[in-house]
Amino acid sequence: MTLGRGVQPRPIRLLIVKLPMKNKQPSEVEINQIVGLFNRGDNDNVKKQAQKLIKFYPKHPFGWKVLGAVLANLNQLEAALEAQLTSIKLSPQDVDALYNLGNTYRRLYRYEEAVKHYLTALKYNPKFALAYNNLALTLHDLGHFTQAVEHFRIALQMVQTNPEIYYNLGVSLQELGQLEEAIKHYKQAIQLDQRHDQAYNNLGNILKELGQLKNAETCLRNAIALNQNRIDAQSNLLFIYDHTLNACLNTRLSEAKRYGERVSEKAWLPYQEWSVDATPSRLKIGFVSGDFKDHPVGFFLENTLAQLDTQQFELFAYTNVTQSDAVTERLKGFFSHWHSIFGLSDEVAANLIHQHSLHILIDLSGHTGHNRLPLFAWNPAPIQATWLGYWATTGVQQIDYIFADKVGVPESHQGQFTETVKYLPNTRFCFSAPLFTIPVEPLPALSKGYLTFGCFQNLSKISDEALTVWKTILTQLPDAKIRFQCKQLRDKTMMSYFYQRLLTFGFKTEQISLHSATNRDAYLIAHHSIDFILDTFPYTGGTTTCEALWMGVPTLTLAGDTLLARQGASLLASAGLNEWIANDITVYQQKALSFASDLHYLSALRSQLREQVLRSPLFDAKTFAHHFGRALWEMWEEKKTVIY
């Protein structure tokens, strides 16, 4: 999800500046000439004319203002900043110059200074809609989504025909979980600009989250048709196939390969040589992610990094977001080097990584949000792999390996990947136990007198097929209830939509309980009211399954025919709960009814489940880190003969 345009320099306007008569001033003819060149986009001539003006009129702000604007157009941002600061010093109330200076600070990721100068521009011109828009863009970048929405709304009050402002407001609303209103503003942006590929892309993402997969696919295909360079829309389309039970394996693979071909075309000169030691005593390992934060990737990564042997590995992080939190700060402590690649082009980011002489570069996102898969097509490291954040092939031919375990990817399934499957013993990742002192409470059915199933998955994972099966189970257990809880249910419109969807499938009102997302400790405590989880399919749970196990709540999962559909089986097998894995829908239903009828078994399992899983490979970070480290060395030994 990316913000729209709106950071271009403000068109230069003649500003009457009263200066002492002793200062020479450019004539109206000179000013009009350079303004005309600027507005026609003749940057090279504008730069020459601006420098000429400064030579003859060094104390007049106009030449500095023009030079700063054209240097920004030419992406010479530090030089632009110097010229713009000089212009502001000579004319502190020039609104356009203040706005342009704010834009340059924003492009340099100096967000606080950008905010300051946008606010100053608005002080002198409270009707400056584009300044409100760009101020809101910057607040969004800082993670202040509520404030961003407020300022986008002010901009819209002033200019109601600009599709970019509608689009940008939609992005911030989407971040706040106000999905229905975000949809409305994306549609308004498309109505004003029917070629707005960004709006189609984000609209498709929201519809995917709501489980409207066909409509989502239509939007994403529209985005791609409008802009063949929309690599993110192609990623999102692949993500939709992951949610679809009937999606053909060959279609998934061919679409992934098409994505890989597209990013390879963009990497016009990939690296073929790397200055790395052939016989290192310590491997340099890089990780690329937009999720070094309070996110499932962070939860799985933290304890593994803590246990990796620093005598064997030197770790590099490449983060693709600006926001950070407490998890970010903890993760930083495990890396020897921390770099932001946010805002860098794929070529520039790949060049930065290549200069660090890594042995192995690992993608942690796949086709999820904030991914940087296209930079891997530049081949900045001699060995590249994907792990953790995505549960299918990337399709990027320059990525050599994908980490998996044999439950998630049986050997007969290796053909589903463009990467070579690198097997890890027991489990392909290790979960970090929550840092909360929350006890496991007794089985709630014993005191309530009825069973409560749980589902904490995003609405996008709740397929029609899963709802059909769950409704059948609840029909045979008329006193049972099912609790749904996720972030989309924060939006009242979305809650109403999902409630109606459940009724359409035949769920009884008295059996349904809907809850919005809360902070993590409250979410974990919500497991006190759940007897066991019904896993979604084909997109099974990951973090939610691990957290439920830690809270003493088992998950019943259906093992399908892809890594995504077998992830639940992989987790439960690693936790020693093979009896909670069903291999077909009939067995899934039978197991649900069987477990529901044996409260003594459920109660006994609940009382010892946390201790069981903490001792299992799923939570044993020390053992997992040893296996992971050994796999990294094996990959190096396997590939170095090709490299050298």
C-alpha positions in Angstrom: 0.0 0.0 0.0 1.7 3.2 -1.2 0.8 6.8 -0.9 0.0 8.8 -4.0 1.7 11.7 -5.7 1.7 15.2 -4.3 5.3 16.1 -3.6 6.2 17.9 -6.8 7.5 21.4 -6.6 4.9 24.1 -6.5 4.7 25.9 -9.8 6.7 29.1 -9.5 4.6 32.2 -9.2 5.8 35.8 -9.2 6.1 37.0 -5.6 6.5 40.8 -5.1 9.3 41.1 -2.6 10.1 44.6 -1.3 13.8 44.9 -0.9 16.1 47.9 -0.3 16.7 49.9 -3.4 20.4 49.2 -3.2 19.8 45.5 -4.1 19.5 44.8 -7.8 16.4 42.9 -8.8 15.6 40.8 -11.9 13.2 42.3 -14.4 9.7 41.1 -15.1 11.0 39.8 -18.5 13.7 37.7 -16.9 11.3 36.3 -14.4 8.6 35.4 -16.9 11.2 33.7 -19.2 12.5 31.4 -16.4 8.9 30.7 -15.2 7.9 29.6 -18.7 10.9 27.3 -19.0 10.3 25.8 -15.5 6.6 25.1 -16.2 7.5 23.5 -19.5 9.9 21.1 -17.7 13.1 22.3 -19.4 15.1 21.6 -16.3 18.6 21.9 -17.7 18.0 25.4 -19.1 16.2 26.4 -16.0 19.2 25.4 -13.9 21.5 27.5 -16.1 19.2 30.5 -16.0 18.8 30.2 -12.2 22.5 30.2 -11.7 22.8 33.2 -14.0 20.2 35.0 -12.0 22.0 34.3 -8.7 25.2 35.6 -10.1 23.6 38.9 -11.0 21.1 39.1 -8.2 22.6 37.2 -5.2 20.4 39.0 -2.6 17.2 38.4 -4.4 15.3 35.2 -3.4 13.8 34.4 -6.8 17.0 32.9 -8.3 17.6 30.7 -5.2 13.9 29.6 -5.2 14.1 28.6 -8.9 17.4 26.8 -8.4 16.1 24.9 -5.4 13.0 23.8 -7.3 14.8 22.6 -10.4 17.5 20.8 -8.4 14.7 19.0 -6.6 13.3 18.0 -10.1 16.7 16.7 -11.0 16.8 14.6 -7.7 19.8 16.6 -6.5 18.2 16.9 -3.1 21.0 18.1 -0.8 21.9 20.9 -3.3 18.2 21.8 -3.6 17.9 22.0 0.2 20.8 24.5 0.4 19.3 26.7 -2.3 15.8 26.6 -0.8 17.1 27.5 2.7 18.9 30.5 1.2 15.6 31.5 -0.6 13.7 31.2 2.7 16.3 33.3 4.5 15.9 36.1 2.0 12.1 35.8 1.9 10.7 34.0 5.0 7.1 34.3 4.0 7.2 32.9 0.5 4.6 30.2 0.8 5.5 28.4 -2.4 9.2 28.2 -1.3 8.2 27.0 2.1 6.1 24.3 0.5 8.9 23.2 -1.8 11.3 23.1 1.1 8.9 20.9 3.0 8.8 18.6 0.0 12.6 18.3 -0.2 12.8 17.5 3.5 10.1 14.8 3.0 12.0 13.3 0.1 15.1 13.2 2.3 13.0 11.4 5.0 13.6 14.3 7.4 9.9 14.2 8.3 9.8 16.4 11.4 11.4 19.3 9.4 9.0 18.7 6.6 6.1 19.1 8.9 7.5 22.3 10.4 7.8 24.0 7.0 4.4 22.8 5.7 2.8 24.3 8.9 4.7 27.5 8.3 3.4 27.7 4.7 -0.1 27.1 6.0 0.4 29.9 8.6 0.8 32.4 5.8 -1.8 30.7 3.5 -4.4 28.7 5.4 -6.2 27.9 2.1 -3.2 26.0 0.6 -4.8 22.6 -0.2 -1.7 20.9 -1.5 0.3 21.9 1.6 -2.4 20.2 3.7 -2.2 17.1 1.4 1.6 16.9 1.7 1.5 17.6 5.4 -0.9 14.7 5.8 1.4 12.5 3.6 4.2 13.2 6.0 2.1 12.5 9.1 1.2 9.2 7.5 4.9 8.4 6.9 5.4 9.1 10.6 2.7 6.7 11.5 0.3 9.4 12.7 -2.6 8.1 10.7 -5.4 9.8 12.6 -3.8 13.2 12.2 -3.1 12.4 8.5 -6.8 11.7 8.0 -7.7 15.1 9.6 -5.5 17.0 7.3 -6.5 15.1 4.1 -10.1 16.0 5.0 -9.2 19.7 5.2 -7.5 19.5 1.8 -10.6 17.9 0.3 -12.8 20.7 1.7 -10.7 23.0 -0.4 -10.2 20.9 -3.5 -12.8 18.3 -4.3 -11.7 17.4 -7.8 -8.2 16.1 -7.0 -8.1 12.2 -7.2 -4.8 12.1 -5.4 -6.2 13.5 -2.2 -9.1 11.1 -2.2 -6.6 8.2 -2.8 -4.2 9.4 -0.1 -7.1 9.7 2.4 -8.1 6.2 1.5 -4.6 4.9 2.3 -4.7 6.4 5.8 -8.2 5.2 6.5 -7.1 1.7 5.5 -4.3 1.9 7.9 -6.8 2.8 10.7 -9.0 -0.2 9.7 -11.8 2.1 8.5 -12.2 -0.1 5.4 -15.7 0.9 4.2 -14.7 4.6 4.1 -11.4 3.8 2.5 -13.3 1.9 -0.2 -15.5 5.0 -0.8 -12.5 7.2 -1.3 -10.6 4.8 -3.6 -13.8 4.6 -5.7 -14.0 8.4 -5.8 -10.4 8.6 -6.9 -11.2 6.2 -9.7 -14.3 8.1 -10.7 -12.1 11.3 -11.1 -9.3 9.4 -12.8 -10.3 6.1 -14.4 -6.6 5.3 -15.0 -5.7 5.5 -11.3 -3.9 2.1 -11.0 -2.9 2.7 -7.4 -6.5 3.1 -6.3 -7.5 -0.1 -8.1 -4.6 -1.9 -6.4 -5.5 -0.8 -2.9 -9.2 -1.3 -3.5 -8.4 -4.9 -4.6 -6.4 -5.4 -1.4 -9.4 -4.3 0.8 -11.8 -6.5 -1.1 -9.4 -9.4 -0.5 -9.3 -8.7 3.2 -13.1 -8.9 3.2 -13.1 -12.2 1.4 -14.5 -10.8 -1.9 -11.9 -12.6 -3.9 -13.4 -12.4 -7.3 -14.0 -8.6 -7.1 -10.5 -8.2 -5.6 -9.0 -10.1 -8.6 -10.9 -7.8 -11.0 -9.5 -4.7 -9.4 -5.9 -6.0 -9.4 -6.1 -7.0 -13.0 -7.4 -3.5 -13.8 -4.4 -2.1 -12.0 -2.0 -4.3 -14.0 -3.8 -3.5 -17.3 -3.4 0.2 -16.6 0.2 -0.1 -15.6 2.3 -3.1 -16.6 4.9 -1.9 -14.1 2.7 -2.4 -11.1 4.8 -5.2 -9.6 2.9 -4.7 -6.3 -0.4 -5.5 -7.9 1.1 -8.7 -9.4 2.2 -9.6 -5.9 -1.2 -9.0 -4.5 -2.8 -11.1 -7.3 -0.5 -14.0 -6.3 -1.6 -13.5 -2.7 -5.3 -13.9 -3.7 -4.5 -17.3 -5.3 -3.2 -18.3 -1.9 -6.6 -17.7 -0.4 -8.5 -19.8 -2.9 -9.1 -23.4 -2.3 -9.8 -24.2 -5.9 -6.9 -22.3 -7.4 -4.9 -24.5 -9.8 -1.4 -25.3 -8.6 -0.1 -24.8 -12.2 -1.8 -21.4 -12.4 -0.2 -20.3 -9.1 3.2 -21.4 -10.3 2.9 -19.9 -13.8 1.7 -16.5 -12.3 4.6 -16.6 -9.9 7.0 -17.2 -12.8 5.5 -14.4 -14.8 6.1 -12.1 -11.8 9.7 -13.3 -11.7 10.1 -12.6 -15.4 8.8 -9.1 -15.0 11.1 -8.2 -12.1 14.1 -9.7 -14.0 13.3 -7.5 -17.0 13.6 -4.5 -14.7 16.9 -5.5 -13.3 18.8 -4.6 -16.5 22.3 -5.4 -15.2 22.2 -7.9 -12.3 25.4 -8.6 -10.4 27.5 -11.6 -11.5 30.5 -11.1 -9.3 30.8 -10.6 -5.6 33.7 -9.7 -3.4 33.2 -12.3 -0.8 35.7 -14.5 1.0 35.6 -18.1 -0.4 36.7 -19.6 3.0 35.1 -17.4 5.6 35.3 -18.0 9.3 32.0 -16.1 9.7 29.2 -15.8 7.2 27.7 -12.4 6.4 23.9 -12.9 6.4 21.5 -10.1 5.3 17.7 -10.0 6.1 15.3 -7.8 4.0 11.9 -7.0 5.5 9.3 -4.4 6.2 8.2 -6.3 9.3 11.0 -5.8 11.9 8.3 -4.7 14.4 5.3 -5.8 16.3 4.3 -8.3 13.6 4.3 -12.0 13.1 7.6 -11.9 11.4 9.1 -10.2 14.4 7.5 -12.8 16.8 9.1 -15.7 14.9 12.4 -14.0 14.3 13.3 -12.6 17.7 14.4 -15.7 19.6 16.1 -17.3 16.6 18.3 -14.2 16.2 19.0 -14.2 19.9 20.4 -17.7 19.7 22.4 -17.5 16.4 26.1 -17.9 17.1 27.8 -14.5 16.5 31.1 -16.2 16.1 29.7 -17.8 13.0 27.4 -15.1 11.6 27.5 -11.4 11.1 24.0 -10.1 10.7 22.8 -7.2 8.5 19.2 -5.9 8.6 17.6 -4.0 5.7 14.3 -2.4 6.8 11.7 -1.2 4.3 9.6 1.0 6.6 10.1 4.1 8.7 8.0 3.2 11.7 9.6 1.4 14.7 8.3 0.1 18.0 9.6 -1.9 21.1 10.0 -5.0 19.0 12.1 -3.1 16.5 14.4 -1.9 19.2 14.9 -5.4 20.6 15.6 -6.8 17.1 18.2 -4.1 16.4 20.3 -5.5 19.2 20.8 -8.7 17.4 22.2 -7.1 14.2 25.7 -5.9 13.7 24.4 -3.5 11.0 21.1 -1.9 10.5 20.2 -0.1 7.2 17.0 1.5 5.9 16.2 0.9 2.3 12.8 2.7 2.5 12.4 5.0 -0.5 15.5 3.7 -2.3 15.0 2.3 -5.8 15.6 -1.4 -6.2 18.8 -0.7 -8.1 20.2 1.7 -5.4 19.1 -0.7 -2.6 20.7 -3.6 -4.4 23.9 -1.6 -4.9 24.0 -0.8 -1.2 23.6 -4.5 -0.3 26.2 -5.6 -2.8 28.8 -3.2 -1.3 28.4 -5.0 2.0 29.8 -8.3 0.5 27.2 -10.6 2.0 27.4 -14.3 1.6 23.6 -14.9 1.8 20.7 -12.5 1.5 17.3 -13.6 2.9 13.9 -12.2 2.0 11.4 -12.3 4.9 8.3 -11.0 3.1 7.6 -12.9 -0.1 4.5 -11.4 -1.7 3.2 -9.7 1.5 3.1 -6.0 2.2 6.3 -3.9 2.2 8.2 -6.5 0.3 11.3 -5.7 -1.8 11.3 -8.8 -3.9 12.3 -6.9 -7.1 15.7 -5.9 -5.6 16.6 -9.6 -5.4 16.4 -9.7 -9.2 19.6 -7.6 -9.2 21.3 -10.5 -7.4 23.2 -8.3 -4.9 24.4 -11.4 -3.0 25.8 -14.7 -4.4 23.2 -16.8 -2.5 19.7 -15.6 -2.0 16.8 -17.2 -0.1 13.2 -16.6 1.1 11.9 -17.5 4.5 9.3 -16.9 7.2 6.9 -14.2 6.0 5.3 -15.9 3.0 4.2 -19.5 2.4 4.6 -20.1 -1.3 7.1 -19.6 -4.1 8.2 -16.1 -4.9 8.7 -16.9 -8.6 11.9 -14.8 -8.6 14.5 -16.9 -10.4 17.4 -15.2 -8.7 16.2 -16.5 -5.3 18.0 -19.8 -4.8 16.4 -21.4 -1.7 13.2 -21.5 0.3 13.3 -22.9 3.9 10.8 -25.5 4.7 10.1 -28.7 6.7 8.9 -32.0 5.4 5.4 -31.7 6.8 4.9 -28.3 5.2 6.6 -29.4 1.9 6.7 -33.1 1.4 9.4 -34.1 -1.1 6.7 -34.8 -3.7 5.7 -31.1 -3.5 9.0 -29.6 -4.4 7.9 -28.8 -8.0 5.6 -26.1 -6.6 8.6 -23.8 -6.1 11.0 -22.0 -8.4 13.4 -22.1 -5.5 15.3 -25.2 -4.2 13.7 -26.4 -1.0 16.1 -26.3 1.9 14.8 -28.6 4.6 15.1 -27.8 8.3 14.4 -30.5 10.9 11.1 -30.5 12.7 9.9 -27.0 11.7 10.7 -24.3 9.3 10.6 -21.6 12.0 10.5 -21.1 15.8 8.1 -19.0 17.7 9.1 -16.5 20.3 6.9 -17.0 23.4 4.9 -13.8 24.3 6.5 -11.6 26.9 3.4 -11.6 29.1 2.7 -13.2 32.5 -0.8 -14.5 31.5 -1.9 -17.8 33.1 -3.7 -20.6 31.4 -7.2 -20.8 32.8 -9.4 -24.0 33.1 -11.4 -25.2 30.1 -14.3 -22.7 29.8 -16.8 -25.3 28.7 -16.7 -26.9 32.2 -18.1 -23.8 33.8 -20.2 -22.4 30.9 -21.9 -25.7 30.0 -21.3 -25.3 26.3 -18.4 -25.4 23.9 -16.9 -22.3 22.4 -14.9 -22.6 19.2 -12.6 -19.8 18.2 -11.3 -18.1 15.0 -8.8 -15.2 15.3 -7.9 -15.1 11.6 -8.3 -12.1 9.2 -11.6 -12.2 7.3 -9.7 -12.8 4.1 -8.7 -16.2 5.3 -12.2 -17.3 6.2 -13.2 -19.1 2.9 -16.7 -20.1 1.9 -15.6 -23.7 2.2 -14.5 -23.3 5.8 -17.8 -21.5 6.7 -19.7 -24.4 5.1 -17.9 -27.0 7.2 -18.1 -24.9 10.5 -21.8 -24.4 10.0 -22.2 -28.2 9.6 -20.3 -28.7 12.9 -22.4 -26.1 14.8 -25.6 -27.6 13.5 -24.7 -30.9 15.2 -23.7 -29.0 18.3 -26.7 -26.7 18.8 -25.5 -25.4 22.1 -22.0 -24.5 20.9 -20.8 -21.0 20.0 -18.1 -19.6 17.8 -16.1 -16.5 18.5 -14.6 -14.5 15.7 -12.0 -11.8 16.4 -9.8 -9.8 14.0 -8.8 -6.3 13.0 -11.4 -5.9 10.2 -14.1 -6.2 12.8 -13.1 -2.8 14.2 -15.1 -1.3 11.4 -18.8 -1.4 12.1 -19.7 -1.7 8.5 -17.3 -4.6 8.0 -18.7 -6.3 11.1 -22.2 -5.9 9.7 -21.1 -7.3 6.3 -19.4 -10.4 7.9 -22.4 -11.0 10.2 -24.7 -11.0 7.2 -22.3 -13.4 5.4 -22.5 -15.8 8.4 -26.3 -15.7 8.4 -26.3 -16.4 4.6 -24.3 -19.6 5.4 -27.0 -20.6 7.9 -25.3 -19.7 11.2 -27.7 -19.0 14.1 -27.5 -15.6 15.6 -27.2 -17.0 19.2 -24.1 -19.0 18.1 -22.2 -16.1 16.7 -19.9 -13.8 18.7 -18.0 -11.0 16.9 -15.1 -9.0 18.4 -12.7 -6.4 17.1 -8.9 -6.6 17.5 -7.4 -5.4 20.7 -3.9 -5.0 22.0 -1.9 -8.2 22.2 -2.2 -8.9 25.9 -6.0 -8.5 25.7 -6.1 -10.6 22.6 -4.2 -13.4 24.4 -6.5 -13.2 27.4 -9.5 -13.7 25.0 -8.3 -17.3 24.7 -9.6 -17.9 28.2 -13.1 -18.1 26.7 -12.1 -20.5 23.9 -12.1 -24.3 24.1 -10.4 -25.0 20.8 -9.7 -23.2 17.5 -11.1 -24.2 14.1 -8.3 -23.5 11.6 -9.1 -21.7 8.4 -8.4 -23.4 5.0 -6.8 -23.3 2.6 -5.0 -20.4 4.2 -4.2 -21.9 7.6 -3.1 -20.0 10.7 0.5 -19.3 11.7 1.0 -16.8 14.5 -2.5 -17.3 15.8 -2.0 -21.0 16.1 1.3 -20.6 18.1 -0.2 -18.0 20.4 -3.3 -20.2 21.0 -1.0 -23.2 21.9 0.9 -21.0 24.4 -2.5 -20.1 25.9 -3.3 -23.8 26.3 -5.8 -23.8 23.3 -5.3 -26.4 20.6 -6.1 -25.8 16.9 -7.9 -28.3 14.6 -6.3 -28.0 11.2 -6.9 -29.3 7.7 -3.7 -30.4 5.8 -4.0 -29.4 2.1 -1.7 -29.7 -0.9 0.4 -26.5 -0.6 2.8 -25.1 2.0 0.2 -22.5 2.8 -2.5 -25.2 3.3 -0.1 -27.4 5.3 1.4 -24.7 7.6 -1.1 -25.6 10.4 -0.2 -29.3 10.1 3.5 -28.3 10.3 3.0 -26.3 13.5 0.9 -28.9 15.2 3.2 -31.8 14.3 6.1 -29.8 15.6 4.2 -29.2 18.9 3.5 -32.9 19.2 -0.2 -32.6 18.4 -0.6 -34.9 15.3 -4.0 -36.0 16.4 -5.2 -32.4 15.7 -4.4 -32.7 12.0 -7.1 -33.8 9.5 -6.2 -34.9 6.0 -9.7 -34.3 4.5 -12.8 -32.4 5.3 -14.8 -35.4 6.5 -12.1 -36.2 9.0 -11.9 -32.6 10.0 -15.6 -32.6 10.9 -15.4 -35.9 12.7 -12.4 -34.8 14.8 -14.2 -31.5 15.7 -17.2 -33.4 17.0 -15.1 -36.1 18.7 -13.0 -33.5 20.6 -16.1 -31.5 21.5 -17.6 -34.5 23.1 -14.6 -35.2 25.4 -14.3 -32.3 27.8 -12.1 -34.4 30.1 -9.5 -34.8 27.4 -9.7 -31.1 26.4 -9.4 -30.1 30.1 -6.4 -32.3 30.7 -4.7 -31.2 27.5 -5.2 -27.5 28.3 -3.6 -27.9 31.7 -0.3 -29.1 30.4 -0.2 -27.7 26.8 1.9 -24.6 27.5 4.6 -26.7 29.1 4.4 -29.2 26.3 4.8 -26.7 23.5 7.5 -24.7 25.3 9.6 -27.9 25.3 8.8 -28.7 21.7 10.8 -27.8 18.6 8.3 -25.1 17.8 9.5 -23.0 20.8 13.0 -24.3 21.2 15.0 -21.4 19.9 18.4 -22.7 20.8 17.9 -26.0 18.9 16.2 -24.3 16.0 19.0 -21.6 15.7 21.6 -24.4 15.6 19.7 -26.2 12.7 19.2 -22.9 10.9 22.8 -21.9 11.2 23.9 -25.3 9.9 21.6 -24.9 6.9 23.2 -21.6 6.1 26.6 -23.1 6.1 25.4 -26.0 3.9 23.9 -23.6 1.4 27.3 -21.8 1.2 29.2 -25.0 0.7 26.7 -26.1 -1.9 26.9 -22.9 -4.0 30.4 -21.6 -3.5 31.9 -23.9 -6.2 29.5 -22.2 -8.7 30.4 -18.8 -7.4 34.1 -19.3 -7.7 
